[in-house]
Amino acid sequence: MARAVPDREGFRQAMAWLHTWSGLILGWLLFAIFFTGTLSFFKTEFNLWMRPELHALPPASADVAARAQQALHRKAPDVTQWFMRLPDERQPGVTILWRGKEGGRFKTLLMNPQTGEAIETRDTMGGDFFYRFHFELRTAQKGRWTLEGRWVVGVATMLMFIALLTGVVTHRRIFKDFFTFRPTKGGQRAWLDAHNVSGVLVLPFYLMITFSGLMIFHSMYMPSGIAAAYAGPKGTDSQAYFAEMQGDTASARTTRRAPDDVAQALPLTDLAPLLASAHRTWGDARIGGLSARRDGDRAVIEVTRHDGDRLQYGPARMRFDAVTGETLALIDPDSPALRTYRVLYGLHLARFAGPGMRWGLFGFGVLGSLMIATGMVLWSVKRRQQAQRKGAAAPPLKRGERLVASLNVALLGGMPLATGVFLASNRLLPLGLQDRADAELACFFGAWGLALVIGIVRPDRWGWSGLLGLAGMVFAALPVLNALTTHTHLGVTLPAGEWTWAGMDLSFLATGALLGWMAWRLRPARGVKAATARGRSAADAGAATPSSTPSTPAAGA
């Protein structure tokens, strides 16, 4: 019994060590993943703001699907496969992905919801960039390393899950820490409080979002079970597995994959009776979209329920014969395992969330980003104070400590700057520029590269304050750039009550003000300025007291 407490303390210390290093190894990458994932809750709104040509579209007509299909067949009479997303309260236009007999990548067509006329928009990834970077580290419109990116994100997510679990074990006073924040203490105590509060406040959200993120790509990270259950003559029959995940059977999937030397064009189908049948089946549920393809030698059309009508992701579908209109199948898997998986998937994407809940989830994401950022800064502050206790004069930063301080400035402070520059480039780049979407991404990563240079040169309060101040100015300038280059500015959208458009500009102004306030609070103290003027290095200046350490910003500054 006498060894029970030491053993318990030894286990907690081991968990503290694991918590520290699992968070530090890929902490900067985790911050970028969490930051872009948070922005992805408003992916559709970013898509709209970055395509001002979609502003003021008329409400959809009752026969919007039929008009869109007819317009597609006029544009591409040899179409062999298409997906159509119908307008809703967040997305006013009709979006069609299609390809013809030549195969290859899907082409995108945006249509007016009343006339069916094509809408020419600027070439941009929009909010889809944040979404794609979040789970595959996409760096170009046509990414080449998406599979490798998903693996890297998976490893980082697993380390975050470990850090969360070990953090719970490490903090004995987890409920007391929930109510404890002392920013005036400065130094390690203030940063630890900030890390604890942001970590404990919405801990269930962090556990859910991390675990569900891993489960979404379970087939990549845990393929052994699939290989055992879906063994085929040539190895794992992954096509059969994914068919059953979508509600099909393995035999139906085999029929769909029947060889077909020549891709046949799809017929023009009367969609009205198919949509009426879907409405009778689902009652008041909304129709989210339609798709058409070849299933063996038969042309089929699937009507899909709106993915925001329920918690689980993977909406119900009805399959029809495209020629006769016969109902072929009602697809809505109900096995407990599949429903559990779809609920986890739905919780991660939050397509079901209304505006209020979406803003709440956004706030949780911001807290998660702060939790990661404060943990990274805490590592530097803690080691700096340990070095100070060994002598009156603050020693120079060690090579590893300087590297961490530089990366903190560059990646934590640089991400807001890169995001603002990415949005500004959408308004400033010429509309006819070749590969314009990739040029926007080049602006994003160029700004991030500039932040890296600043972090290497000034891994101190100057670096923090300068980057955040610059990011604040960029965000504050976005509504001005919008007014100078488009007709979707606040002078138009506010009087018209178009809150999706106006909300983006107002959010940019609020973000600019917040970043500016942070830059002002983190500005170097007068003592640090005087020391710098006398030629002292940025790593040594002002390090005598925890609250004025230049290599890391003080929480209570």
C-alpha positions as CSV (number, residue, x, y, z in Angstrom):
1,M,0.0,0.0,0.0
2,A,2.9,2.3,0.7
3,R,3.9,2.2,-3.0
4,A,0.5,3.1,-4.4
5,V,0.9,6.8,-4.4
6,P,4.5,6.8,-6.0
7,D,3.3,4.3,-8.6
8,R,0.3,6.6,-9.4
9,E,2.6,9.6,-9.6
10,G,5.0,7.7,-11.8
11,F,2.2,6.8,-14.2
12,R,1.0,10.4,-14.2
13,Q,4.6,11.7,-15.0
14,A,4.9,9.2,-17.8
15,M,1.6,10.5,-19.2
16,A,2.8,14.1,-18.8
17,W,5.9,13.2,-20.8
18,L,3.8,11.5,-23.5
19,H,1.4,14.5,-23.6
20,T,4.2,17.0,-24.1
21,W,6.0,15.2,-26.9
22,S,3.0,13.9,-28.7
23,G,1.8,17.5,-28.9
24,L,5.1,19.0,-29.7
25,I,6.2,16.7,-32.6
26,L,3.5,17.7,-35.0
27,G,1.9,20.6,-33.0
28,W,2.4,23.1,-35.8
29,L,0.8,20.8,-38.4
30,L,-2.1,20.1,-36.0
31,F,-2.7,23.8,-35.6
32,A,-2.9,24.2,-39.4
33,I,-5.2,21.2,-39.6
34,F,-7.5,22.4,-36.8
35,F,-7.4,26.0,-38.1
36,T,-8.5,25.1,-41.6
37,G,-11.0,22.6,-40.3
38,T,-12.6,25.4,-38.2
39,L,-12.9,27.6,-41.3
40,S,-14.4,24.6,-43.2
41,F,-17.6,24.9,-41.1
42,F,-18.3,27.9,-43.4
43,K,-16.9,26.4,-46.6
44,T,-20.1,27.2,-48.5
45,E,-20.1,30.8,-47.4
46,F,-16.4,31.2,-48.4
47,N,-17.3,29.7,-51.8
48,L,-20.0,32.3,-52.3
49,W,-17.9,35.3,-51.2
50,M,-15.0,34.2,-53.5
51,R,-17.4,33.9,-56.4
52,P,-19.3,37.3,-56.4
53,E,-20.8,36.4,-59.8
54,L,-23.3,34.2,-57.8
55,H,-24.7,37.3,-56.0
56,A,-28.4,38.1,-56.3
57,L,-29.4,34.9,-58.1
58,P,-33.2,34.5,-58.3
59,P,-35.1,31.9,-56.2
60,A,-35.2,28.4,-57.8
61,S,-38.2,27.6,-59.9
62,A,-40.2,24.5,-59.3
63,D,-38.8,22.7,-62.3
64,V,-35.2,23.7,-61.6
65,A,-33.9,20.1,-62.0
66,A,-35.5,19.7,-65.4
67,R,-34.2,23.0,-66.6
68,A,-30.7,22.2,-65.5
69,Q,-30.8,18.8,-67.1
70,Q,-32.0,20.2,-70.4
71,A,-29.3,22.9,-70.3
72,L,-26.6,20.3,-69.6
73,H,-27.7,18.1,-72.6
74,R,-27.7,21.2,-74.8
75,K,-24.1,21.9,-73.7
76,A,-22.9,18.3,-73.7
77,P,-25.3,15.9,-75.6
78,D,-22.8,13.0,-75.2
79,V,-22.8,13.2,-71.4
80,T,-22.3,9.8,-69.8
81,Q,-22.4,10.7,-66.1
82,W,-23.5,13.7,-64.1
83,F,-24.2,14.8,-60.5
84,M,-26.5,17.7,-59.8
85,R,-26.7,19.7,-56.5
86,L,-29.9,21.7,-56.2
87,P,-30.1,25.2,-54.6
88,D,-30.7,25.6,-50.9
89,E,-30.5,28.5,-48.4
90,R,-26.7,28.4,-48.4
91,Q,-26.0,27.8,-52.0
92,P,-28.3,29.6,-54.5
93,G,-27.0,28.2,-57.8
94,V,-27.3,24.8,-59.4
95,T,-24.0,22.9,-59.5
96,I,-23.4,20.1,-62.0
97,L,-20.4,17.8,-62.3
98,W,-20.3,15.9,-65.6
99,R,-18.2,14.1,-68.0
100,G,-18.6,12.8,-71.6
101,K,-17.5,9.8,-73.6
102,E,-13.9,10.9,-73.4
103,G,-13.9,10.2,-69.6
104,G,-11.3,11.9,-67.5
105,R,-11.9,14.4,-64.8
106,F,-15.4,15.8,-64.1
107,K,-16.1,19.2,-65.4
108,T,-18.1,21.8,-63.4
109,L,-21.1,23.8,-64.5
110,L,-22.8,26.5,-62.5
111,M,-26.3,27.4,-63.6
112,N,-29.0,30.0,-62.9
113,P,-31.7,28.3,-60.9
114,Q,-34.5,29.9,-62.9
115,T,-33.2,30.1,-66.5
116,G,-30.8,27.2,-66.6
117,E,-28.2,29.5,-68.2
118,A,-24.5,28.9,-67.3
119,I,-22.9,31.3,-64.9
120,E,-19.3,32.1,-65.6
121,T,-17.4,32.6,-62.3
122,R,-13.8,33.3,-61.5
123,D,-11.4,30.4,-61.3
124,T,-10.9,29.7,-57.6
125,M,-11.0,26.9,-55.1
126,G,-12.8,29.1,-52.6
127,G,-13.6,27.5,-49.3
128,D,-12.9,24.1,-50.7
129,F,-9.2,24.9,-50.3
130,F,-9.6,25.1,-46.5
131,Y,-11.6,21.9,-46.6
132,R,-9.1,20.0,-48.7
133,F,-6.1,21.2,-46.9
134,H,-7.7,20.2,-43.6
135,F,-7.6,16.5,-44.4
136,E,-5.2,16.0,-47.3
137,L,-2.9,19.1,-47.1
138,R,-3.9,20.1,-50.6
139,T,-1.4,22.6,-52.1
140,A,-2.8,22.9,-55.7
141,Q,-6.1,22.8,-57.4
142,K,-5.2,19.4,-58.8
143,G,-3.3,17.8,-56.0
144,R,-0.7,15.2,-56.7
145,W,0.1,14.0,-53.2
146,T,-3.4,13.7,-51.7
147,L,-3.0,10.1,-50.5
148,E,0.3,10.9,-48.8
149,G,-1.3,14.0,-47.3
150,R,-4.1,12.0,-45.8
151,W,-1.6,9.7,-44.2
152,V,0.3,12.6,-42.7
153,V,-3.0,14.1,-41.4
154,G,-3.9,10.7,-40.0
155,V,-0.7,10.4,-38.0
156,A,-1.0,13.9,-36.7
157,T,-4.6,13.3,-35.7
158,M,-3.6,10.1,-33.8
159,L,-1.0,12.1,-31.9
160,M,-3.6,14.7,-31.0
161,F,-5.9,12.0,-29.8
162,I,-3.1,10.6,-27.6
163,A,-2.3,14.1,-26.4
164,L,-5.9,14.7,-25.4
165,L,-6.2,11.4,-23.5
166,T,-2.9,11.8,-21.7
167,G,-3.8,15.4,-20.9
168,V,-6.9,14.2,-19.1
169,V,-4.8,11.8,-17.1
170,T,-2.1,14.4,-16.3
171,H,-4.4,17.1,-14.9
172,R,-5.5,16.0,-11.5
173,R,-7.5,19.2,-11.0
174,I,-9.3,19.1,-14.3
175,F,-12.6,20.4,-13.0
176,K,-10.9,23.1,-10.9
177,D,-8.9,24.2,-14.0
178,F,-12.2,24.6,-15.8
179,F,-12.7,27.8,-13.7
180,T,-9.1,29.0,-13.3
181,F,-7.6,31.6,-15.6
182,R,-5.1,34.1,-14.2
183,P,-3.8,36.1,-17.2
184,T,-2.2,38.7,-14.9
185,K,0.2,36.1,-13.4
186,G,2.2,36.2,-16.6
187,G,4.8,33.7,-17.8
188,Q,4.3,29.9,-17.4
189,R,1.3,30.1,-15.0
190,A,-0.8,32.3,-17.3
191,W,0.0,30.2,-20.4
192,L,-0.7,27.0,-18.5
193,D,-4.1,28.4,-17.3
194,A,-4.9,29.4,-20.9
195,H,-4.0,25.9,-22.2
196,N,-6.0,24.2,-19.5
197,V,-9.1,26.4,-19.9
198,S,-9.2,26.1,-23.7
199,G,-8.6,22.4,-23.4
200,V,-11.1,21.6,-20.7
201,L,-13.9,23.9,-21.8
202,V,-15.1,21.8,-24.7
203,L,-13.1,18.6,-24.2
204,P,-15.9,16.4,-25.4
205,F,-15.9,18.3,-28.8
206,Y,-12.1,17.7,-29.2
207,L,-12.5,14.0,-28.5
208,M,-15.4,13.6,-30.8
209,I,-13.9,15.6,-33.7
210,T,-10.5,13.8,-33.4
211,F,-12.0,10.3,-33.1
212,S,-14.5,10.9,-35.9
213,G,-11.8,12.3,-38.1
214,L,-9.8,9.0,-37.7
215,M,-12.9,6.9,-38.4
216,I,-13.8,8.7,-41.6
217,F,-10.6,7.2,-43.2
218,H,-10.7,3.9,-41.3
219,S,-10.3,2.0,-44.6
220,M,-6.8,3.6,-45.1
221,Y,-5.6,3.3,-41.5
222,M,-7.1,-0.1,-40.6
223,P,-7.4,-2.1,-43.8
224,S,-6.9,-5.6,-42.2
225,G,-10.5,-6.2,-41.2
226,I,-11.7,-5.2,-44.7
227,A,-9.1,-7.5,-46.3
228,A,-10.3,-10.4,-44.1
229,A,-14.0,-9.9,-44.7
230,Y,-13.8,-8.9,-48.4
231,A,-11.2,-11.3,-49.8
232,G,-11.3,-11.6,-53.6
233,P,-9.5,-13.6,-56.2
234,K,-7.0,-10.7,-56.7
235,G,-6.7,-9.6,-53.1
236,T,-9.1,-7.3,-51.2
237,D,-12.3,-6.6,-53.0
238,S,-12.5,-3.0,-51.8
239,Q,-15.1,-2.1,-54.4
240,A,-17.6,-4.5,-52.8
241,Y,-16.9,-3.1,-49.4
242,F,-17.5,0.5,-50.4
243,A,-20.6,-0.6,-52.3
244,E,-22.1,-2.0,-49.1
245,M,-21.0,1.1,-47.3
246,Q,-23.2,3.0,-49.8
247,G,-26.1,0.7,-49.4
248,D,-25.5,-1.5,-52.4
249,T,-24.7,-5.2,-52.4
250,A,-21.5,-6.8,-53.7
251,S,-23.5,-8.4,-56.6
252,A,-25.0,-5.1,-57.6
253,R,-21.6,-3.6,-57.6
254,T,-20.3,-6.4,-59.8
255,T,-23.1,-5.7,-62.3
256,R,-22.2,-2.0,-62.3
257,R,-18.7,-2.9,-63.2
258,A,-19.7,-5.0,-66.1
259,P,-17.3,-4.4,-69.1
260,D,-18.6,-1.8,-71.5
261,D,-16.2,-1.0,-74.4
262,V,-18.1,2.1,-75.6
263,A,-19.6,4.6,-73.1
264,Q,-23.1,5.4,-74.1
265,A,-24.6,8.9,-73.8
266,L,-27.4,9.2,-71.2
267,P,-31.0,9.9,-72.3
268,L,-32.9,13.0,-71.5
269,T,-35.3,12.0,-68.7
270,D,-38.5,13.4,-67.4
271,L,-37.5,14.2,-63.8
272,A,-40.9,15.4,-62.5
273,P,-42.4,11.9,-61.7
274,L,-39.2,10.8,-60.1
275,L,-39.1,13.8,-57.8
276,A,-42.8,13.4,-57.0
277,S,-42.1,9.8,-56.0
278,A,-39.2,10.8,-53.8
279,H,-41.4,13.5,-52.1
280,R,-44.1,10.9,-51.4
281,T,-41.5,8.6,-49.9
282,W,-39.7,11.1,-47.7
283,G,-42.6,13.5,-46.9
284,D,-41.4,17.0,-46.1
285,A,-37.7,16.2,-46.5
286,R,-35.8,18.3,-49.1
287,I,-34.3,16.9,-52.2
288,G,-30.5,17.6,-52.2
289,G,-29.5,16.5,-55.6
290,L,-29.7,14.0,-58.5
291,S,-27.2,11.9,-60.4
292,A,-27.2,9.8,-63.5
293,R,-24.9,7.0,-64.8
294,R,-24.8,3.7,-66.5
295,D,-25.4,0.6,-64.4
296,G,-24.4,-2.2,-66.7
297,D,-26.5,-1.7,-69.9
298,R,-29.2,0.3,-68.1
299,A,-29.3,4.1,-67.5
300,V,-30.2,4.9,-63.9
301,I,-31.0,8.1,-62.1
302,E,-30.7,8.5,-58.3
303,V,-32.6,11.1,-56.3
304,T,-30.8,12.0,-53.1
305,R,-32.2,13.4,-49.9
306,H,-30.7,16.7,-48.6
307,D,-27.7,15.9,-46.4
308,G,-28.6,18.6,-43.9
309,D,-31.9,17.0,-42.9
310,R,-30.6,14.6,-40.4
311,L,-27.6,13.9,-38.1
312,Q,-26.0,11.0,-40.0
313,Y,-24.1,11.7,-43.1
314,G,-24.8,9.7,-46.2
315,P,-28.4,10.7,-47.2
316,A,-31.0,8.3,-48.4
317,R,-31.4,7.7,-52.1
318,M,-34.0,6.4,-54.5
319,R,-32.9,4.7,-57.7
320,F,-35.0,4.8,-60.9
321,D,-34.7,3.5,-64.4
322,A,-33.9,6.6,-66.5
323,V,-36.0,5.3,-69.5
324,T,-39.1,3.8,-67.9
325,G,-39.1,5.7,-64.6
326,E,-39.5,2.4,-62.7
327,T,-38.4,2.5,-59.1
328,L,-35.4,0.2,-58.7
329,A,-34.3,0.6,-55.1
330,L,-34.7,2.7,-51.9
331,I,-31.2,2.9,-50.4
332,D,-30.9,3.9,-46.8
333,P,-28.7,1.4,-44.9
334,D,-29.9,0.8,-41.3
335,S,-27.4,-1.6,-39.8
336,P,-26.3,-0.5,-36.3
337,A,-22.6,-0.4,-37.3
338,L,-23.2,1.6,-40.4
339,R,-25.5,4.0,-38.6
340,T,-22.9,4.6,-35.9
341,Y,-20.3,5.3,-38.6
342,R,-22.5,7.7,-40.4
343,V,-23.4,9.6,-37.2
344,L,-19.7,10.0,-36.5
345,Y,-19.2,11.2,-40.0
346,G,-22.1,13.6,-39.8
347,L,-20.9,15.0,-36.5
348,H,-17.6,15.7,-38.0
349,L,-18.9,17.5,-41.1
350,A,-21.9,19.2,-39.3
351,R,-23.9,19.5,-42.5
352,F,-27.0,19.3,-40.3
353,A,-26.1,22.4,-38.3
354,G,-28.1,25.6,-38.6
355,P,-26.5,29.1,-38.5
356,G,-26.5,29.2,-34.6
357,M,-25.0,25.7,-34.2
358,R,-22.5,26.4,-37.0
359,W,-21.2,29.5,-35.2
360,G,-21.0,27.5,-32.0
361,L,-19.0,24.8,-33.6
362,F,-16.8,27.5,-35.2
363,G,-16.2,28.8,-31.7
364,F,-15.3,25.3,-30.4
365,G,-12.8,25.1,-33.3
366,V,-11.3,28.4,-32.4
367,L,-10.8,27.2,-28.8
368,G,-9.2,24.1,-30.2
369,S,-6.8,26.1,-32.2
370,L,-6.0,28.2,-29.1
371,M,-5.4,25.0,-27.1
372,I,-2.8,23.8,-29.6
373,A,-1.2,27.3,-29.9
374,T,-1.0,27.9,-26.1
375,G,0.5,24.4,-25.7
376,M,3.2,25.2,-28.2
377,V,4.0,28.5,-26.6
378,L,3.9,27.0,-23.1
379,W,6.7,24.6,-24.1
380,S,9.0,27.6,-24.9
381,V,8.0,29.6,-21.8
382,K,8.5,26.7,-19.4
383,R,12.0,26.0,-20.7
384,R,12.9,29.6,-20.7
385,Q,11.9,30.0,-17.1
386,Q,13.8,26.9,-16.1
387,A,16.9,28.4,-17.6
388,Q,16.4,31.7,-15.8
389,R,16.2,29.9,-12.4
390,K,19.7,28.6,-12.9
391,G,21.2,32.1,-13.0
392,A,20.4,35.8,-12.7
393,A,21.2,36.6,-16.3
394,A,19.0,35.0,-19.0
395,P,21.2,32.7,-21.1
396,P,20.9,32.7,-24.9
397,L,18.3,30.5,-26.5
398,K,19.5,27.0,-27.3
399,R,19.3,25.9,-30.9
400,G,16.3,23.7,-30.3
401,E,14.5,26.3,-28.2
402,R,15.1,29.0,-30.9
403,L,13.8,26.6,-33.6
404,V,10.6,26.1,-31.6
405,A,10.2,29.8,-30.9
406,S,10.8,30.6,-34.6
407,L,8.2,28.0,-35.8
408,N,5.7,29.3,-33.2
409,V,5.9,32.8,-34.7
410,A,6.0,31.6,-38.3
411,L,3.2,29.0,-38.2
412,L,0.9,30.2,-35.4
413,G,1.2,33.8,-36.3
414,G,1.6,33.2,-40.1
415,M,-1.6,31.2,-40.6
416,P,-4.0,34.2,-40.1
417,L,-1.8,36.3,-42.4
418,A,-1.7,33.6,-45.1
419,T,-5.5,33.2,-44.9
420,G,-6.1,37.0,-45.3
421,V,-3.7,37.2,-48.2
422,F,-5.5,34.2,-49.9
423,L,-8.8,36.0,-49.6
424,A,-7.4,39.3,-50.8
425,S,-5.8,37.7,-53.8
426,N,-9.3,36.5,-54.9
427,R,-10.2,40.2,-55.4
428,L,-6.8,41.4,-56.7
429,L,-5.7,38.8,-59.3
430,P,-6.8,39.4,-62.9
431,L,-9.9,37.4,-63.7
432,G,-8.4,36.1,-67.0
433,L,-5.2,34.9,-65.4
434,Q,-4.2,31.4,-66.4
435,D,-4.3,28.9,-63.6
436,R,-5.8,31.6,-61.4
437,A,-6.9,29.2,-58.6
438,D,-3.3,28.0,-58.3
439,A,-2.1,31.6,-58.3
440,E,-4.4,32.2,-55.2
441,L,-2.8,29.2,-53.5
442,A,0.6,30.5,-54.4
443,C,-0.3,33.8,-52.6
444,F,-1.4,31.8,-49.5
445,F,1.8,29.8,-49.3
446,G,4.0,32.8,-50.3
447,A,2.6,34.7,-47.3
448,W,3.2,31.7,-45.1
449,G,6.8,31.6,-46.4
450,L,7.2,35.3,-45.5
451,A,6.0,34.5,-42.0
452,L,8.6,31.8,-41.8
453,V,11.4,34.2,-42.7
454,I,10.1,36.7,-40.1
455,G,9.9,34.0,-37.5
456,I,13.5,32.9,-38.2
457,V,14.8,36.5,-38.1
458,R,12.7,37.7,-35.1
459,P,11.5,34.8,-32.9
460,D,10.4,37.3,-30.3
461,R,7.6,39.7,-29.4
462,W,8.5,41.9,-32.5
463,G,7.8,38.9,-34.7
464,W,4.5,38.1,-33.0
465,S,3.3,41.7,-32.9
466,G,4.4,42.4,-36.5
467,L,2.8,39.3,-38.0
468,L,-0.5,39.7,-36.2
469,G,-0.7,43.4,-36.9
470,L,0.0,42.8,-40.6
471,A,-2.7,40.0,-40.6
472,G,-5.1,42.4,-38.9
473,M,-4.6,45.1,-41.6
474,V,-5.1,42.6,-44.4
475,F,-8.4,41.4,-42.9
476,A,-9.6,44.9,-42.2
477,A,-8.9,45.8,-45.8
478,L,-10.9,42.9,-47.2
479,P,-14.3,44.7,-47.1
480,V,-12.7,47.7,-48.7
481,L,-11.2,45.6,-51.5
482,N,-14.6,43.9,-51.9
483,A,-16.3,47.3,-52.3
484,L,-13.7,48.5,-54.9
485,T,-13.8,45.4,-57.1
486,T,-17.4,43.9,-56.8
487,H,-21.0,44.9,-56.3
488,T,-21.4,42.6,-53.3
489,H,-20.1,45.1,-50.7
490,L,-21.8,46.1,-47.4
491,G,-23.4,49.2,-49.0
492,V,-25.5,46.7,-51.1
493,T,-25.8,43.6,-48.9
494,L,-26.7,45.3,-45.6
495,P,-29.7,47.3,-46.9
496,A,-30.9,44.2,-48.8
497,G,-30.6,42.0,-45.7
498,E,-28.3,39.6,-47.5
499,W,-26.7,38.3,-44.3
500,T,-24.7,35.5,-45.9
501,W,-22.7,38.1,-47.9
502,A,-22.8,40.9,-45.3
503,G,-21.8,38.5,-42.6
504,M,-18.6,37.6,-44.3
505,D,-17.5,41.2,-44.6
506,L,-18.5,42.0,-41.0
507,S,-16.6,38.9,-39.8
508,F,-13.5,40.0,-41.7
509,L,-13.7,43.4,-39.9
510,A,-14.1,41.8,-36.5
511,T,-11.2,39.4,-37.2
512,G,-9.0,42.4,-38.3
513,A,-9.9,44.2,-35.1
514,L,-9.2,41.2,-32.9
515,L,-5.8,40.6,-34.6
516,G,-5.0,44.3,-34.3
517,W,-5.8,44.2,-30.5
518,M,-3.6,41.1,-30.1
519,A,-0.7,42.8,-32.0
520,W,-1.0,45.8,-29.7
521,R,-1.1,43.7,-26.5
522,L,2.0,41.7,-27.7
523,R,4.0,44.7,-28.7
524,P,7.5,44.8,-27.1
525,A,7.7,46.7,-23.8
526,R,9.8,49.9,-23.5
527,G,12.6,48.1,-21.7
528,V,12.9,45.6,-24.6
529,K,13.0,48.5,-27.1
530,A,15.8,50.2,-25.2
531,A,17.8,46.9,-24.9
532,T,17.4,46.3,-28.6
533,A,18.6,49.8,-29.3
534,R,21.8,49.1,-27.3
535,G,22.5,46.1,-29.6
536,R,21.3,43.2,-27.4
537,S,20.0,40.2,-29.3
538,A,16.3,39.6,-29.6
539,A,16.8,36.2,-27.9
540,D,18.3,37.8,-24.7
541,A,16.4,41.1,-24.5
542,G,14.0,41.5,-21.7
543,A,14.2,37.9,-20.6
544,A,14.9,38.7,-16.9
545,T,11.2,38.6,-16.0
546,P,8.6,36.0,-17.1
547,S,6.1,38.6,-18.2
548,S,8.5,40.3,-20.6
549,T,10.2,37.4,-22.2
550,P,10.8,38.4,-25.9
551,S,11.1,35.0,-27.3
552,T,7.5,34.2,-26.4
553,P,4.5,36.5,-25.9
554,A,3.3,36.9,-22.3
555,A,-0.3,35.9,-21.8
556,G,-0.9,38.7,-19.4
557,A,0.7,41.4,-21.5
